[in-house]
Amino acid sequence: PVWTRKGSPGTRGYCPVCGTTVFRMGRTDAHRALKKPSPVKVAEGASHARQSRPTLAVNTTYVAYADPDAAFVHHLADDLGNMGVPTWLPRATGEDVAWAGGVHPALEDCTQLLVILSPAALGDESAAAAWTYFRDHRKRIVVAQRDSVEVPDDLRRAPRVDFRGEYRPALRQLVQVLGE
């Protein structure tokens, strides 16, 4: 059982003969044990009449972080938005949702990832899953280093901005790196 970005039930499986993914809309008995997620609205803004889902702003940055860093991340996202850099923050739902595409819709739609690197982020499964998804899909990853931690091998080649010192110079550098 899976859920679409609009919160509709469906079932995803694989053909036993050829291995092709098969999908069918509709609720099944397997959905009874699952809580229906809220529809995902990845961005506000104008949408065309024929367009069935909202779209992200051009070059939207997905921000991966651990819950203990939430206050810093929300402040950073507000500042980035004020400087013209659109961001998308995942909301903590407290539940594991099986999405029809296999990953959260915003991961597919965002063009780059900003990882807030801290000790908490190193142990956070959702942050690691986000940077693994972006790495596997050859999407751009940028690291904002918040604390002195060992940088995971997956992130070693990603551009890094150091937020361990003064905030404003690091913010300006981050805006420049994200705009490249």
Beta strands, then each sheet from edge to edge (+ up, - down):
strand 1: 2-3
strand 2: 9-14
strand 3: 21-25
strand 4: 61-64
strand 5: 87-88
strand 6: 112-117
strand 7: 140-145
strand 8: 160-162
sheet 1: 1+ 2- 3+
sheet 2: 5+ 4+ 6+ 7+ 8+
end
